[in-house]
């Protein structure tokens, strides 16, 4: 299992409560582009509309710009493939519990490309400061331990 694209800011901006694995409905050239790492998940989110889930705001650049169709939209909403039970759970969490569904990473599972979706709660500014402080402290401790050996 190799990771193609990650949403690195997601773990800093959100508190991850649980994760789901979803398939994606993609076009052929989009699959090649993802495998080449030409995409961005930053600023994207998952919405549930009409009993279906969609990835919105993600950008998948064309693999070969000269050969892509003229009508190709790199930021088009992409349908997610989830079971009915997962869709109902996702809709319940996003609508009633006021949580957010965000993509974490695109990776392969066998021949298929999967999306890891997280149900998350947005962090406040003071939570982000605590994360930065903990990261800096850990880095300082690691430096001192490394210099002792």
C-alpha positions as CSV (number, residue, x, y, z in Angstrom):
1,X,0.0,0.0,0.0
2,X,1.6,3.3,-1.1
3,X,0.3,6.7,-0.4
4,X,0.0,9.0,-3.4
5,X,-1.4,12.3,-2.0
6,X,-1.8,13.4,1.7
7,X,-3.6,16.3,3.3
8,X,-0.9,17.4,5.7
9,X,-2.7,20.3,7.3
10,X,-5.7,18.2,8.2
11,X,-4.2,16.8,11.4
12,X,-3.1,20.3,12.5
13,X,-6.4,22.0,11.7
14,X,-8.8,19.3,12.9
15,X,-9.1,16.8,15.7
16,X,-9.6,13.4,14.0
17,X,-12.4,11.4,15.7
18,X,-12.7,8.4,13.3
19,X,-11.8,7.4,9.8
20,X,-13.5,5.6,6.9
21,X,-12.2,4.1,3.7
22,X,-14.0,5.0,0.5
23,X,-13.5,4.3,-3.2
24,X,-13.6,7.1,-5.8
25,X,-15.3,7.4,-9.2
26,X,-12.5,8.6,-11.4
27,X,-11.7,9.0,-15.1
28,X,-8.7,7.1,-16.6
29,X,-6.4,10.1,-16.9
30,X,-7.2,11.1,-13.4
31,X,-6.0,7.7,-12.1
32,X,-2.7,8.2,-13.9
33,X,-2.4,11.7,-12.5
34,X,-3.0,10.6,-8.9
35,X,-0.4,7.8,-9.3
36,X,2.0,10.5,-10.5
37,X,1.2,12.5,-7.4
38,X,-0.4,15.4,-9.2
39,X,-3.1,16.4,-6.9
40,X,-4.1,18.4,-3.8
41,X,-6.4,17.6,-0.9
42,X,-5.8,20.8,1.1
43,X,-9.0,22.7,1.5
44,X,-11.3,19.9,0.3
45,X,-14.1,18.3,2.2
46,X,-16.8,15.6,1.8
47,X,-20.5,16.4,1.5
48,X,-23.5,14.1,1.6
49,X,-26.3,15.0,-0.8
50,X,-29.2,12.9,-1.9
51,X,-27.9,9.7,-0.3
52,X,-24.5,10.0,-2.1
53,X,-21.2,11.4,-0.8
54,X,-19.0,13.7,-2.9
55,X,-15.4,14.9,-2.6
56,X,-15.5,18.6,-3.2
57,X,-12.6,21.1,-3.6
58,X,-9.9,18.5,-4.3
59,X,-7.7,19.3,-7.3
60,X,-6.4,16.6,-9.7
61,X,-4.2,18.1,-12.3
62,X,-4.3,16.7,-15.8
63,X,-1.8,13.9,-16.4
64,X,-0.9,15.2,-19.9
65,X,-2.4,18.6,-20.4
66,X,-2.3,18.4,-24.2
67,X,-4.2,15.1,-24.3
68,X,-6.9,15.8,-21.7
69,X,-10.4,16.7,-22.9
70,X,-11.1,20.4,-23.3
71,X,-14.1,20.1,-20.9
72,X,-12.1,18.6,-18.1
73,X,-12.5,20.4,-14.7
74,X,-9.7,19.6,-12.3
75,X,-11.9,20.6,-9.3
76,X,-15.1,18.8,-10.2
77,X,-16.9,17.0,-7.4
78,X,-16.1,13.3,-7.4
79,X,-18.5,10.6,-6.1
80,X,-17.4,8.5,-3.2
81,X,-18.2,4.8,-3.0
82,X,-19.4,3.9,0.5
83,X,-21.8,1.3,1.8
84,X,-25.3,2.4,2.8
85,X,-24.4,2.0,6.5
86,X,-21.3,4.1,6.2
87,X,-23.2,6.8,4.2
88,X,-25.9,7.0,6.9
89,X,-23.3,7.2,9.6
90,X,-21.4,9.9,7.7
91,X,-24.6,11.9,7.1
92,X,-25.6,11.6,10.7
93,X,-22.3,12.8,12.0
94,X,-22.0,15.8,9.6
95,X,-25.6,17.0,9.9
96,X,-26.7,16.4,13.5
97,X,-23.4,16.2,15.4
98,X,-22.0,19.3,13.5
99,X,-18.8,17.6,12.6
100,X,-16.8,17.8,9.4
101,X,-15.8,15.1,6.9
102,X,-12.4,15.7,5.4
103,X,-10.1,13.6,3.2
104,X,-6.8,12.6,4.7
105,X,-5.0,10.7,1.9
106,X,-5.3,9.0,-1.4
107,X,-3.6,5.6,-1.5
108,X,-3.9,2.3,-3.4
109,X,-5.4,-0.9,-2.1
110,X,-4.5,-3.5,-4.7
111,X,-5.3,-2.0,-8.0
112,X,-7.9,0.4,-6.7
113,X,-7.4,3.9,-5.5
114,X,-8.9,4.6,-2.1
115,X,-9.6,7.8,-0.1
116,X,-9.3,7.9,3.7
117,X,-12.1,10.1,5.0
118,X,-11.9,11.4,8.6
119,X,-14.8,12.6,10.7
120,X,-13.3,15.5,12.5
121,X,-13.9,18.5,14.7
122,X,-12.2,21.8,14.0
123,X,-9.5,22.9,16.4
124,X,-9.7,26.3,18.1
125,X,-6.7,28.6,18.0
126,X,-5.5,27.7,21.5
127,X,-5.6,24.0,20.5
128,X,-3.3,24.7,17.6
129,X,-0.9,26.6,19.8
130,X,-0.8,23.6,22.1
131,X,0.0,21.3,19.1
132,X,2.8,23.6,18.1
133,X,4.2,23.8,21.6
134,X,4.1,20.0,22.0
135,X,5.8,19.5,18.7
136,X,8.6,22.0,19.6
137,X,9.1,20.4,23.0
138,X,9.4,17.0,21.5
139,X,11.9,18.3,18.9
140,X,14.0,19.8,21.7
141,X,14.0,16.6,23.7
142,X,15.0,14.6,20.7
143,X,17.9,17.0,19.9
144,X,19.2,16.8,23.5
145,X,19.0,13.0,23.5
146,X,20.7,12.7,20.2
147,X,23.6,15.0,21.2
148,X,24.2,12.9,24.4
149,X,25.0,9.8,22.3
